[in-house]
């Protein structure tokens, strides 16, 4: 790749400024688990890099792009499922938990991936899908053979109310009844998702033992953690009572939302299952990381941290920014409420987009993707990035004939399909966007010739350059990775907060509006360290801070950390 000397020079100036205003950049800090100071990067493997021209990304493709990830500054890579699968739900319907689907490579490719990541000082996190298997998994094939088969109780089999009526009114996440009649035995099996994804019975100790063996298989091969899929669906209420109807349901909503899922989500004994997973993780060295997928209100979300005597997930995913109205008041309230809800000692985390939700650049008001980057990478807690967001990739439009996602096919016309946020990574402006020499499994975005790694790497003011600078700053400053956070009063269009560790203090001010804003600094003073616009600056600030429309600023503050609390804030935002 041709070197842009201007970009290199500006990047050098940024790092010099960081060094000049970083009194603790080289100071020793208390040892913490690696994942507390890490930045996690999610890869959807079908869409990241194709190495063999079949239009589908693979493990060798990921290996070929690890230097990009290392240079970007991410510490850990979470890879969505690559296990053998019929691909009814693109890998989340697993037919073999301890192998690699031939579409993605083989076990040797996986071993090469682990070695290549660890050589670069990076961690590998895999997706673990414990709630259900594929209908083609050997366990389910045995289970459906007869009512007396030894694997029968590994799944949720029940008699119908009548031979032609399901056991109850439970709905599948993908729409329709959550029960499928199996003609061979005349019983129904439960599937929280597709009919091709029968739910495992986690109340059966044999199932838990088998799934422990799956996790051990990968942990023994050097995996540094798991992101556990659909954790809140892991168990169901044994009564099989009908769920209450949702009084607020509208035809434009997902079919699944017809009911209130009080008996099919977040059951009390799910916590026992997660606690068991955590015990297994804690038996390994290296601080193996357990992440739980938890789309829940704060009070139920934080319960998945567990307790001192029965710890659960290290990081129950916090998705609240993905659904928030994008303004300073709402985002500030999320920060306050989430921090206030955290149990003592619990470590926060933040997510802006993933493989199931619309991309940041498509979801936010025009011009806000830069301040969103600054927010994600400067809040207290572990951030998770989604591949391509660092470029400003947007949701694509997928013609009906090319639609892949079962969500869209089963409940069409409601905007539920997840294909738009899963389009191929945009590496350069050549045919295929550098992703594949073949026909990609999903269409390329129409802007790939300008929004891509090659183009943005050569532009010192690009969104990619901003991400790289933010990640470099985060890694150099304990205050920004593991320090405390203190919200600060300011204009209604802005969110302001201090990050501090020891004598190192930073003020982050984010303008959520499309007009200029003046922010009173009170007694605070310092120098501008970074702007989300990537305009070089080292000017002193005091009295009033001027922000342009859609701009975020980071200020290196002089003097000791502020002690005043924000009105309405909890006693400590840690």
N, C-alpha and C positions, 0 to 999 in steps of 0.2 A: 504494500500500500504506500502511495506517495505521501511523504511527510509534509505537513503544513507547518512551516517554521513559525508563522504567526501564532498558531494555536499552541505550539510548544512553549513559546515565549510567554503568552498570557497565562498558561497553566503554571509556568515557573513563578510568575509574579504572584499568583494566588497562593502558591505554597510558601513563598517567602513571607507573604503577609500573615499567613497562618502561623508560621514559625515565630515571627516577630511578636505576635500577640498571644502566645501560648505558654504562659508560665508553668503549666503542669504537663506540657506535651511529652516531656521525657521523665516526669516524676513517677516514682513507684506508687502503685495504687493497690488497695486490698485485692487479693485474688478473688475472682468471681468465676462462675461457670462460663464457658466459652460462649454459650448462647445468649447470655445477657448483653454482651457487647457486640453481638454478631448482627449482620444484615442477611436475611434469607431471600433467595431468588427462586421463584417457582418457574419450572420448565414444564410445558405440556409437550411431551416428547414427540408426538405426531407432527408438531408444528415448529420445532426448533431448528433442526438441521438434518437434511436427508443426505446420506453418504453414498447411496447406491442407485439413485435415479428412479426409484419407484414412486416418488411423490409423497412418501411418508417419512417423517423424521425417525431417527434411530440412535442407538447408544454410541456408535462410532461417530455419528454426526455431533453429538454432545461433546465427545472427547476432543474433536477437532476445534471446538469453540471455547474450550476451557480457558485459554489465554485471554480471550476477550473478557470473560467473566472475572478473571483474576485482575486484569487491568481496570475493569469497571470498579472493583473494590468490594464485591460481595464475598461473604465469608462461608456461606453454606448454600447448597443447592437442593431444593426439594423437587423431586421428579414425580410427576403423576404416573399412574400404573403402566408398567411395561410387561406384566406377566401374561402368560398364555390366556387367550380370551377369544370368544366368538365375536367380540366387538359389537355386541348389541347396544352397549353403553360405553363403547370406546375405552375398554380396559377396566371399567369398574364392575364388570361381570367376569369374574376370574374363574378359570377352569383348572389352574394349577398355581398354587401360591409360592412355589419354590423353584420356578424356572423363568426363562425369558422367552417371550413370544418371538417367533422367527421374524416377524415384521420389524422388530427392533434389534435383533441380533441374537446372541447366545450367551451362555454363562461366561465364556472367555471374554466376551466384550464387556460384561458387567465387571469382571475382575480387573480388566484393564482400566475401566472407568474409576473404580475405587482407588487403584494405585495412582492414576494420573491426578485425581483430585487431592489425595493426601500428599503427593509430592509437591503440590502447589500450596499446601497448608489450608486446603478447603475441606469442609465437612459435607457429607452426603446424607440426605434425608429422603426416605422412601415413603410412598403412600401405602398405608395398610388399610385394607377394606374388610373389616371383621363382621359387619352386619349381615352380609349375604354372599353367596357364591353365584357362579353361573349355573344354569340348569344342566350344563354339560360337565360340571365337576363330578368326579367319581363318587364323592360322598352323596350327592343328590341322586345320581343315577341308581345307587344302591337303595337310597331311602325310599324312592318311589316304587320299588319292585313289589313290595307287599307291606301290609300293616305290621307284620312281625319281623321285618328286616332289622338287624342290629343297628343300622343307621337311621331307622325311622324317626326316632326321637331327637335326631340331630337337627331337624327342621320343624317348622310349625305346621303340623297336620291337624285338621279338625273336621268333624262332620258338619254339613250344612244344616241350616234350620229345616230345610227340606232338601231332597236330592237336587233340586234346581235353584236353591237359594243359598247364598253365602252365609257363613256363620254370623256375620254382623254387617254394619254399614261402613266399616273402615275403608278409607280411600288410599289409593296409591299416590305417591308424590308425582308420578307421571300421568295421573288421571285414571279414572275408572275405579272399579272395586280393587281392593288390595288382596282379594282371594281368587285363586285359580282352581277350578275343578280338574282333578286328574282322573280321567275315565277308568284307568286300570284298577284303582282301588275305591273309587267313588267318594274320596275325601278331597277336601280343599287344602291347598297350602298357601301360607301367607307370604306376600311379597310387598315390602314397603315401597319398592321401586317398580321395575318392570317384571312382567311374568317370568322373564328369563333370568331373574335375580331372586331366587327363593331365599327367604330369611333363615339364618341359622338360629338355633335355640340356645341362647347363651346361658340359660338356666341349667343346661345339661353339663355336668362337670367334664364329660368326655370332649365336648366341643371346646371348652376353655383350655383343656390340656393340649388339644390338637392345635389351637391357635397360638398358644404359648410356644409350641414347637416351631411354628412358622416364623414368629418373631426371632426366636433364637437362631434359626437357620441364617437369617440375614445379618443379625447382630454379630454372629460368629465370623461372618465374612467381611467385617469392617464397617458396616453401616453405622452412622453416627446418631441416627434417630429416625422416628416415624411421625408422619402426620396421619392421624387416625380418622378415617372417613366416617361420616354419618353416625357419630358417637351417640347422639341423642335418640336414635332409632334402635339402639342395641337390644333393648328389652321392651316388651309390651305388657299391659296389665293382664294378669291371668284370668280375670273375670270374663273377658271377651264382651263386655257391655258395649252397646251402641254408643258412639261418640255424639255429643250434642251438636246440633246444627249451628252453623255460624250465622247469627242474626244479621251480620253486616255483609254477607256474601253478595257479590254482584256478578252478573254473567261475564264481565270482562276479566274477572279474577281467575286464577288457576283453579281447575276442577278440584284439586286437593283441598282448597280452602273452603269447600262447602261445609266441612266439619271443623270443629275445634279439636285438635289432636291431643286431648287430655289423657288418652289411654295408649297412645302409640308413640309418644315422644317423652323423653326426659323422665323416665320412671325411676323411683328411688333406688332400686337395686342396681341400676346402671353404674352408680358410683362404686359399688363393690367390684364390678368388673374392671373399671378403670384403675381402681386402687391395685388390683391384682396385676395389671399390666405394669404399673409403676414399680411394684416390687421386683418384677423381672428386670426392668431397666436398671434399677438401682443395684442389681447383682453384678452389673458390668462396670468396668472402669471407663474412664474417659468422659464422664458426664453425658451419657447418652440422653438424647432429647426426646420427650414425649409431647407432641402437639395434638390437641383435640379440636375437631371441627364442631363448633358450637354456635349455631345461629340462635341466640337466646337473649332475653333481657339481662341486665347486669346482675341482678340478685341470683338468677339461676346460672348464668355464665360463670361467675366467680366460684360457685359451689364445686366446679370441676377442678379447682386447685386442690380440693380435699382439705385435710386437716394435718396438724403436726403428727398425730398418731397414725393417720391413714392418708398420706399424700397421694394425689392423683396426677393430673397432667401438669407438666412444667408450664405450658402455655396453652390454656384454652383460647382458641382464636377469638379475637375481638373484631367483629365485622361492622361495628356501628358507624364508622365513617363511610362505609359503602352505601348506606341507606339514608344518610343524613341530608337534610336541606343544606345546601352549601352556602352558609353565611357565617359570619364571625360569632354571632350569638349562639347558634345551634352547635357549631363545632366546639366552642368554648364550654358549653354545657356538657357535651359528651366527655370532654377531658376531665372536667370537675367530677361528674357523676361516676365515671369509670374509676378514676383514682380513689374516690371516696369509698367505692364498693369493694376495692381490693382487700383481701385479708392481709394481716400483718406478714411481711416478708414475701408476699407474692410479687412476681415480676410482670409488668404489663407488656402488651404487644399491640401492634397496629397493622391494619390491612386496608389498602385502598381499592384493590381489584384482584380478581382471580379467574380461573377457568369457567366459573359459573355465573359471573356477573359482568355487566357492561364495563368496558375499559374507561379509565380515568378521563382521557382526552375527549371521549364521546359523552361522558356523563356530566361533566362540569361545564359551567359557563365558559365562553370563549376567553382564552388567555389565562385561565386559572390552573392549567396543568403544571406550570412552573412553581407557583406558590404551594400547590399540593405536594410537589416533590420536597420542598423545604419543610413543610409540615411533617410529612411522613418520616423524614430522616433527622428531625431535631426534637420530636416529642420523646418523653421518657419511655423507654421500653424497646423491645425487639421489633423492628419493622420487617414486613414481608413484601417484596416487590414481585410483580408479575412480568414475565418476559415481554419485552417490547414497549412497556410503559415508559422506559427511559428514553425511547425515541419519540414518544408521542403517537404511537400506533393507535388507530381508531377502530371501532367496530366496523366490520364490512357488511355489505348487503348481500345476502345469499338468495339467489332465485329459488323458488319452490322446487324446481326440478333438481337442484344441486344440494338441497337441504340434507343434512346428515343426522342431526340431533334427534333422538327419539322424543324428547320433550316437545319439540315443535311439531313433529309428525302426529303425536297423540292428542295434543291440545292446541291445534293450529290457530293462527291469527291473533294471538294474545301477546306476542312479543316475548314468549318464554324461551324460545330457542337459544342455545348457547353457541351455535356456530359463529356468530358475528365476532365474538371475542377470542376465537381460537384460530384465527387465520395465521398463515406461515410468517415466521420471523423475517424481517426485511433487512437483509445484510448489505445489499448494494442495488444499483440501478440497472443491472443487467437482466436479461430475460430469466425469469424464475426467481428474481430478487436475491440470488445467491443461496436460496434455500434448497432448490432442487434443479437438476437438469431435465427432469421429467415433468409430468402434469401433476401439480400439487393436489392433495386430497381435498382441500378447500381453496376457493379462489384467492388470489392475491389482492391486497388492498390497492385501489386505484392510484394512491399516492406513493407507492413503493419506490419510484424513481427519484424522489426527493427526500422522503422520510425513510432513511436507512442508516446503517452503521457507518458506511464509508463516507457518505456526505456529511453526516453530523460530526464524525471524528475530525474532519478537516475544518470545522467551523468552531472557533473558540467561544462563540456565544450560543451554541445550540443547546437544546434540552439535554442531549447526551453529555455535553461538556459540563452542564450544571450538575447532573447526577454524579459525574466523576468527581467534581470538586467537592460536593456535599459529602460523598462517601469518604474522600481523603480527609476532609476536616473532621468528620465524625470519628475516624480511626485515630487521628492525632490528638484528640481532645477527650480525656476522661469525662469532662463536664457534659459532653454531648452524647456519650455512649452509656455511661453508668451514673451520671450525676443526678442531682435533685432537680425538681421542676417547681416553679412558683409562678402562678398566673398573675398578670399585671393589668390593672385597670387602664382603659384607653378608649378611643373613639369607637362608636358602634360598628363601624365597618372593618375594624381591625381586631385581630387576636394577637396578644402580646404575652410572652412568658420568658422567665429567666431560667437558664440552666447553669448549674454551679457544681464545682467540686473543688474543695480547698479554696485557694485564692483565685481560681480561674472562674470567670463569670461571663456569660453571654446573654444578650437580649435578642430574642427573635420577635420580629414584628411582621405580621402578614396582613396585607390589604386584600380583602375579599371583594372589593368593589372595582368597577371599571372607571373610577375617577381618582384624581390625586387626593391624598389625605395628609393632614399634619397631625403628628402625634406628640403630645407633651411628654418630656422625659423626666420632669421633676428634678430631683437631685442627681439623677443618673447622667453619666458622661463616659465617652469612650471614643472608639473609632469604628468606621464601617469596615467590616471584615469581608462581607460578601453580599451581593445583590442577586436576586433570582434572575435578573436580566443579564448577568455575567459581565456587566460593565465594570472594568477595573476601578477600584476605589480604596483609598486609605485615609479618607478625610476625617477629621475630628468632628464629633457631634456632641451637642449640649443644648439644653433648653427645649428645642423643638426638632423633631425628626420629620423630614419631608419624604413621603413615599409616592411614587408614581402609581398610576392605575395598574392593578394586577401585579403588584410588586411585593416581594418579601425581602426584608433586610435582616442581616445578622450583625450585631454590634458586639465587639469585644469591649467589655465594661472595665472601667477603672474602679479601684476601691473594693471594700469588703462586700460580701453578699448581703442583699437586702433581707431584713427580718420581718417587715410588715406583711401581714396576711391580707389576701384579697377578701373583701366583704362577701360573706356567704360561702367561702371556701372551707373545706374541712380543716381541722387543726393543722394538718401537714399534708402537702402534696408530695412529700418525700423528696 
